[in-house]
């Protein structure tokens, strides 16, 4: 059998950065995909945080 090639798309986990500074428990995380050839740096997107009830910055975690 032939070896399976590694794809360029990988799954990454995004975590809210603003919730760490508040006293509200829990974390807001999203799972998304990125192309490792086109975006070599870490992703930073604005996503909705249901705990804070507003749109916040989510950064890629390892």
Residue, then its C-alpha position, 0 to 999 in steps of 0.5 A: x500500500x502507498x503511504x498516505x500523504x500529509x495534507x496541508x490543512x490542519x485543525x487548530x484550537x482557538x481560545x479567547x484571550x479576554x476571558x482570562x482577565x475576568x472573574x467569569x469561569x470557563x473558557x471559550x474555544x473554537x475548532x477550525x482549520x488552516x492551511x499550513x503552507x499559506x498561514x505559517x503564523x498563528x491565527x487570531x480571529x474575532x469570534x463570539x464568546x457566549x460566556x461574556x456575551x460579546x465578540x472577542x479575540x480568539x488566538x490559536x493555542x498549541 
